[in-house]
Amino acid sequence: MELEAQRNPTMNIVLLILNCILLFIGNCGGPLIMRLYFIHGGKRVWLSSWLETGGWPIILFLLIITYFHRRAKQGSSSKLFFMKPPLFIASAVIGIITGLDDYLYAYGVARLPVSTTALIIASQLGFTAAFAFLLVKQKFTSYSINAVVLLTIGAGVLALHTSNDRPNGESNKEYFAGFFMTLGASALYGFVLPLVELNYKKAKQVITYSLVMEIQMVMSLFATIFCTIGMLINKDFEAIPREARAFELGETKYYVVIVFSAILWQCFYMGAAGIIFCASSLLSGIVIAVHLPVIEILAVIFYREKFQAEKGVALALSLWGFVSYFYGEIKDNKKKKQNLIEKQVPLNILSP
């Protein structure tokens, strides 16, 4: 597999930074604005899941801009799309899986505080590491295993003493349904990230950043189609005008929330895909998980959510897991550099 950015290390770093910024914006803003919808009267889970990928026309717009830029340089022979049928089919299948993941996640956000949801999603790194090992032969170290164990325990701690964490008027049954649906979303997206990386590696064509955008657009399109079917069955389209009129913040702000939700979530997905392109699915999962403390703080600031002892323990375990992983990566990179230097040193470097 030939990656265009890897031929230019500087460009690869620039792209990596830009995608990290996109992921930060989407990963921190997406859950908060989705929860805002539910707090102020929104009740449509399928609509919320639809919004997670419904912003795919943004990518199409960017692809059209890049097409005209190429056309100005290369002439009329330049193509708008580069994706071949096998890659299209694989991306469509991943998109459908993403649509299911969107629904599981939206269901969880509808039932749980943002801070709780964020801590459960922290377990995604463990799932990503496991599936990356199985699908793309990602190497495990003792530090990686330690991180997986700590993150899993951290998510498990949240299942204890939930009485002070439940939103008003919500039963134990609804709370635990939200908890396990969110955990399912974490596991499923932990599977999707390595699957995207595998899709890049198995593609029988050159993978450029433009092609990555095409792949993400197709994935988002099919995820949106999946959620559209759910919306039609649930009659969500008919309910939108009524829900907008009853929205506590006002009808105009209802539509503002919907639009910004679609934009923020598209930032999330494009950022995650871009990091996979520049580095790996495991790094993408790590960057998602590293935003956890920021989401926690923002949830407490904006929504005055409780931050009791269980969340504190879970947060500490999660951060410990992150530090463990990064420490292991630093040690591994130093070892690789040392081995490379030793191989480059000639055996007869000194002459008599």
BATI-883230 format. One record per residue: x negated, y negated, z negated of N, C-alpha, C, CB in turn; residue in three letters. Coordinates in steps of 0.1 Angstrom, whole numbers, plus 5000, padded with zeros to 4 digits. Glycine has a CB too. Layout:
// residues N
XYZXYZXYZXYZALA...
END
This chain:
// residues 352
499150125000500050005000499149885000501050004988MET499449795009498649675010499449555005498149645025GLU498949484995499649374990498949244994499749374975LEU499649155001499149035006498448954996500248955013GLU499048934984498448854974497148904968499448834962ALA497049044969495849104963494549074972496049244961GLN494749034984493648994993493048864989494048995008ARG493848784982493448654977493748654962494248544984ASN492748674954492948684939493448554933491648714932PRO493148444939493648314933495148304936492948194940THR495548344948496948334951497748434943497248364966MET497148554940497848654931498048594917496948784931ASN497048524912497148464899498248354899495848414894ILE498248274909499248164910500648224911499048074923VAL500848324919502148394920502548464907502148504931LEU501548524900501848584887502348484877500648654882LEU501648364876502048264867503448204870501048144867ILE503748184883505048134888506148224884505048104903LEU505848354886506948454883507148474868506548584889ASN506048454860506148454846507048344841504748454839CYS506848224847507748114844509148134848507247984851ILE509448194860510748224864511448324854510748284878LEU510648424850511148524841511448464827510148644839LEU510548374823510848304810512148234810509648214807PHE512348154821513548074822514748164822513547984835ILE514748264830515848354831516148444819515748444843GLY515048494813515148584802515648514789513848654799ASN515248384788515648314776517048244778514648204772CYS517248194790518448124793519648204796518248024804GLY519448324803520548404807521348464795519948524814GLY520748524785521548574774522248464766520648654765PRO521648354765522248244757523548184764521248124755LEU523448164778524548114785525648214786524148064798ILE525248344787526248454787527048454774525648584791MET526348444763526948444750527848324748525948454739ARG527448214754528248084753529548114760527447974760LEU529648184771530848214778531748294768530548294791TYR531248394762532148474753532548404740531348604750PHE531648324735531948254722533148164724530748184717ILE533248094735534247994737535448034745533547874744HIS535748164745536948214750536848304762537748094754GLY535648324768535548414779535648554775534148394786GLY536348634783536648774779536348874790538048794774LYS535848834801535748914813534348974814536048844826ARG534149104810532849164810532349194825532849304803VAL533349234833532949254847532449124854534049314855TRP533149014851532748884856531348854852533748774852LEU531048874839529748844834528648924840529648864819SER528949054842527949144849527849104863528449294848SER528849064870528849014884527848894885530248974889TRP527948804875527148684875525648714874527548584864LEU525248824868523848854867523148874880523748984858GLU523848914890523148924903523948854914523149074907THR525048784911525848714921525148594927527048664915GLY523948554921523248444927522248484938522448374917GLY522448604944521548654955521448554967522048784960TRP522548474970522348384982521248284980523648304984PRO520848264967519648174965518448224972519448154950ILE518248354971517048424977517248414992516948574972ILE518448434997518648425012518248285017520148455015LEU518648185009518348045013516848025013518947945003PHE516148085004514648075003514048145015514048124990LEU514548265018514048345030514248265043514748475030LEU515348195044515648115056514548005057517048065056ILE514247945046513247835046511947895050513147775032ILE511548005045510248065048510248115063509948185039THR511348155068511448195082511148075091512848245085TYR511747965089511547845097510147795096512547725093PHE509547815084508147775082507247865091507747785067HIS507547995091506748095099507048065114507148235096ARG508248035117508548005131507847885137510047985133ARG507647785128506947665132505447695135507047555121ALA504947795128503547835130503347935140502947875117LYS504248035141504048155149504848155162504348275141GLN505848065163506748065174507948145173505948105186GLY508648165184509948235184509848385181510648215197SER508648445181508448585179508548625164507048625184SER508548525155508648555141510048605137508348425132SER510048695127511348765123511848695110511048915120LYS513148705109513748655096513648765085515248625099LEU513848895089513749005079512749105084515049075077PHE511949155074510949255078511249395073509549215072PHE512249405065512649535058513049645068513749515048MET512449765067512849875075513949955069511649965079LYS514650035076515850115071515550195058516350205081PRO514450275058514250355045514050265033512950435047PRO513350155034513250065023514549995019512149955026LEU515349965029516649905027517550005019517349875040PHE517550135023518350235016517950245002518350365024ILE516650265000516050274986516450154977514550294986ALA516350034983516649914975518149904972516249794983SER518949954981520449954979520750044967521149994992ALA520150164967520450264956519950204943519650394959VAL518850134942518350074930519249964926516950014932ILE519849894936520749784933522049834927521149714946GLY522549944931523750004925523450044910524250134933ILE522250104908521950134894521850004886520550204893ILE521249894892521149764885522549714881520449664894THR523549734890524949694888525449754875525749724900GLY525249884874525649964862524949904850525350114863LEU523749874851522949814840523549684836521449804843ASP523849604846524449474843525749484835524849404857ASP526549584838527849604830527549644816528749704837TYR526649734814526249774801525749664792525249894801LEU524949584798524349464791525449364788523249404799TYR526249334798527249234795528249274784528049204808ALA528549404784529449454774528849434760529749604776TYR527549464759526749444746526749294742525349494748GLY526549204751526449064748527849014743526048984760VAL528949074749530249034745530549074731531349104754ALA529949174725530249224712529149194701530349374713ARG527949154705526849134696526348994696525749234698LEU525748944685525048814685523848824694524648774671PRO523448714700522348714709521048764703522048574715VAL520848734690519548774683519548924682519448704669SER520748984679520749134678520549194691522149174672THR521149144702521049194715519549194719521849114725THR518849084717517449064720516549164714516948924717ALA516849194701516049294694516249434699516349294679LEU517449464703517749594709517049614722519249624711ILE517149504730516449504743514949514742516849374751ILE514449484730512949504728512549654730512549464714ALA513449744728513149884730512949914745514249974725SER513249824754513149844768511649874772513649724776GLN510749814765509349834767508949974766508449744758LEU509450044756509250184754509750264765509850234741GLY510950244770511550314781510750284794513050274783PHE510350154796509550124807508250204808509349974808THR507550204796506350274795506450424799505650264781ALA507550484793507750624795508050654810508950674787ALA508950574816509350604830508150564840510550514834PHE507350464836506250424844505250544844505550294838ALA505050614833504150724832504650834841504150774817PHE506050854841506550964849506650934864507950994844LEU506950814867507250774881506050724889508350674882LEU505250634882504050574889502750614883504250424890VAL502750714874501550774868500850664860500650824879LYS501550584853500950484844500250554833502050384838GLN498950514830498250584819498650544805496750564821LYS498750634796499150614782497850604774500050714777PHE497850524764496750514754497350534741495850384756THR496550544731497050554717497750424713495950584707SER497350314718497950184716499350174722497050074720TYR499450224734500750224741501750314733500550284756SER501350424729502250514722502650454708501550654719ILE501650384702501950314689503050204692500750254684ASN502850134703503850024706505250084708503349954718ALA505350194716506650264718507250304706506450384728VAL506550364697507050414684507650294675506050494676VAL506850184675507150074666508450004672506049974666LEU508549994685509649924691510950014689509449904706LEU510750144690511950234688512450224674511550374692THR511550224664511950214650512550074648510750234641ILE512049974654512549834652514049824657511749734660GLY514349894668515749894673516649974664515749944688ALA516050084659516850174650517250104637516050294647GLY516350014632516649944619517849864620515449854615VAL518149814632519349724634520649804632519349664648LEU520649934633521850004632522250014617521650154637ALA521349974608521649974594522249844588520350014586LEU523149854579523749744572524249634582522649684562HIS525149674590525649584601526749494596526049654613THR527249504584528449434580528349284580528849474566SER527149234578526849094578526549034592525749054568ASN526449124601525949084615527149074624524949184620ASP528249144621529349154630530049014632530349254626ARG530348974644531148854646532548864639531348824661PRO533148754635534348754628535448824637534848614625ASN536248914630537348974637536949104645537948884646GLY535649144644535249254652535149384643533849224659GLU535649494648535549614640534249684641536749714644SER534049784632532749864632532649934646532749964621ASN533849984651533850064663533449974675535250114666LYS533949854675533549754686532049724685534349634686GLU531549694673530149664671529249774675529949634656TYR529549894671528650004675528750034690528950124667PHE529950014696530050034710529149934717531550014715ALA529149804713528249704718526749744716528549574712GLY526449794704525049834701524549944711524949884686PHE525350044712524850154721524950124736525750284718PHE525850044740525949994754524649914757527249914757MET524249824747523049744749521849834750522949644738THR521749934741520650034741520650104754520750124729LEU521750144759521850214772521350124783523250254775GLY521749994783521249894793519749884792521849754790ALA519149884780517749874778517049994784517349874763SER517550114782516950234788517050234803517650364782ALA518250194808518450194822517550094830519950174826LEU517449974824516549884831515049924829516749744825TYR514749994818513450044816513150144827513250114802GLY514150214833514050304844513950224857515150404844PHE514650114858514750044871513349974874515849934870VAL512649924864511449854867510349944873510849794854LEU510050064868509150154875509650204888508850274866PRO511050214889511650254902511350154913513150274900LEU511350024909511049924919509649934923511349784913VAL508749954913507249974916507050094925506449984903GLU507750204923507650314931508150284945508450434925LEU509250204946509750164959508650094967510950084957ASN507950004960506849934967505750024972506249824957TYR505450124963504350214967504650314978503950294954LYS505950354978506350444988506750385002507550534983LYS506850255002507250185014506250205025507450035012ALA506650245037505750265048505550145056506250385057LYS505350035049505049905056504349815046506349835061GLN503749705051502949615043503949545033502149515051VAL503649535020504449465011503849325008504549544997ILE504649225013504249085011505249025001504249005024THR505048904997505948844987507248814994505348714981TYR507248785007508548765014509348895014508248715029SER508649005016509349135016509949165002508449245021LEU509149124992509649144978510949064976508549104968VAL511048944981512248864980513348934988512048724986MET513048994999514149075007514649184998513549115020GLU513749264993514049384984514949334973512849454979ILE514549224966515349174955516749134959514649064947GLN516749074971518049024976519049144979517848944989MET518449244985519249364988519749434975518449464996VAL518849444965519249504952520349424945517949504943MET520149284946521149204939522449214947520649054939SER522449214960523649224968524449354965523249224983LEU523749464964524449594961524949604947523649714965PHE524149544938524549534924525849444923523449474915ALA525849344930527049254931528249324936526749124939THR528049404947529149474953529749574943528649554966ILE528849644936529249734925530149664915528049794918PHE529749544910530449474900531749414906529549364894CYS531749374919532949324925534049434925532549284940THR533649554928534649664927535249674913534049804931ILE534449654903534949654889535849534886533749654879GLY535449424892536349304890537649314897535549184896MET537649384909538949404916539849494908538649454930LEU539249604903540049704895540649634883539249824892ILE539749554876540149484864540949364866538949464855ASN541149324878541849194882541249074876543349214878LYS539949074876539248954871539348834880537748984869ASP539348844893539448734902540748654899539348774916PHE541848724897543148664894543048584881544248764894GLU542348634871542248584858541348464856541848694848ALA540448444866539448334864540148194863538548324876ILE541148154871541748024869542448004856542747994880PRO543148114851543748104838542748094827544648224836ARG541648174828540648164817539948034817539648274820GLU539747974829539047844830539847734823538847804845ALA541247744825542147644818542147654803543547654824ARG541947774798542047804784540647794777542647944781ALA539547774785538247774780538047654770537147754791PHE537447684758537447594747536647464751536847654735GLU535647474759534847364763535347284775533447404766LEU536447334780537147264792536947334805536547124793GLY537847314814537847384827536547354835539047344835GLU536147224836534947194843533747264838534747044843THR533547264825532347324819532447474820532347284804LYS533647534822533747674824533047714837535247714825TYR533247634848532647664861531147624861533347584872TYR530747524853529347494851528647614845529147364843VAL529247674834528647784828528447904837529547834816VAL529447924845529448034855528348014865530748054862ILE528247894871527147864881525747874875527347724887VAL525547814863524247824857523847964853524147724846PHE524848044849524648184846524048254858525948244841SER524648234869524248304882522748264885525148274893ALA522548134884521148084887520148134877521147924887ILE520348134864519448174854519148324856519948144840LEU520148404858519948554859519148584872521248624859TRP519348504883518548524895517048494892519148444906GLN516848394884515448364880514848484873515348234871CYS515648544864515148664857514748774866516248714847PHE515648814875515448924884514248904894516648964891TYR514248784899513148744908511848744901513448614915MET511748694889510548684881510048824878510748614869GLY510948914874510549054871510049124883511849134865ALA510749114894510249174907508849114911511249154918ALA508748984909507448924913506248974905507548774913GLY506448994892505449044883505049184887505849034868ILE506049264891505749404895504849394908507049474898ILE505149304917504449284929502949244926505049184938PHE502849154917501449104914500649194905501548964907CYS501349274896500649354886501249494886500649284873ALA502249514877502849644875504249624868501949734867SER504949734868506249734861506049734846507049864865SER505049784841504749784827504449644822503549874823LEU503749564830503449424826504749354826502449364835LEU505649374836506949314837507749334825507649354850SER507749464820508449504808507849434796508449654806GLY506549414795505849354784506249204783504349374785ILE506249134795506548994795508048974791506348934809VAL508949064795510349054791510349064775511149164797ILE509649164770509749184756509049074748509049314752ALA508049014753507248904746508148784743506048864754VAL509248764752510048654750511048664738510948634762HIS511048784732511948814721511948704710511548944715LEU510748664704510848564693511448434698509448544689PRO511248394710511848274715513348284716511248234730VAL513848394721515348414722515948414708515648544729ILE515248484698515648484684515848344679514648574676GLU514848264680514848124675515848044681513448064677ILE516048054695517047974702518448014697516847994717LEU518648144695519948194691520348134677520048344690ALA519348134668519548084655519847934655518348114645VAL519147854664519247714665520547674671518147654674ILE520947734683522147694690523447754686521947724705PHE523347874681524547944677524747974662524648074685TYR523747924655523747934640523948084636524847854634ARG523348174643523448314640522648354628522948404652GLU523148444620522448494608521148564612523348584600LYS520148554603518948624605518548694592517748524610PHE519248804590519048874577517848964577520348954573GLN517649034566516449104564516149214575516449174551ALA517249284579517149384589516549334602518449454592GLU516949214606516449154619514949114617517249034623LYS514649064604513249024602512349144603513148964588GLY512749264597511949384598511849424612512649494589VAL512949424620512949474634512049374642514349474640ALA512049244639511249154646509749174643511549014643LEU509449204631508049224627507549354633507949244611ALA508349464634507949584640507749564655508949694638LEU508549484661508449454676507249384679509749374681SER506949274671505749194673504449284671505749074664LEU504549364661503449464658503249554670503749544646TRP504249594676504149684688503549604700505549734692GLY503949484702503349404712501849374711504049264713PHE501549344698500049314695499249444697499949264681VAL499849554693499149684695498949714710500049804689SER499949694718499749714732498749624739501149694740TYR498849494736497849404742496449424737498249254738PHE496249464725494949504720494349614727494949534704TYR495249714729494849834737494449804751495849934737GLY495249714758494949664771493649594772496049584777GLU493349504762492049434762490849524761492049334750ILE490949624752489949724750489749804763490249814738LYS490849844769490749924781490149844793492149974786ASP490449724794489849634805488349614803490649504805ASN487949594790486549584787485749714791486349544772LYS486349824788485749954791485649974806486550064785LYS486649934813486649944828485549854834487949914834LYS485449734829484449644834483049694831484649504827LYS482849744819481549804815481149914824481549844800GLN482050004827481850124835481450074849483050214836ASN482149964854481949914868480549854868482949804871LEU480149784858478749724857477649834858478549634845ILE477949934850476950044849476850114863477350154839GLU477850134870477850194883477050104894479250224888LYS477149974892476549884901475049864899477249754901GLN474549904887473149884884472349994891472949884869VAL471349964899470550064906469750144896469650004917PRO469550264899468750354890467350314890468850504894LEU466750264901465350224901465250074902464550284913ASN465950004892465949864892464649794890466949814882ILE463749864883462349814881461349894889462049824866LEU460449824896459449884903458149874895459249824917SER457249974897455949974889455049854894455250104891PRO
END
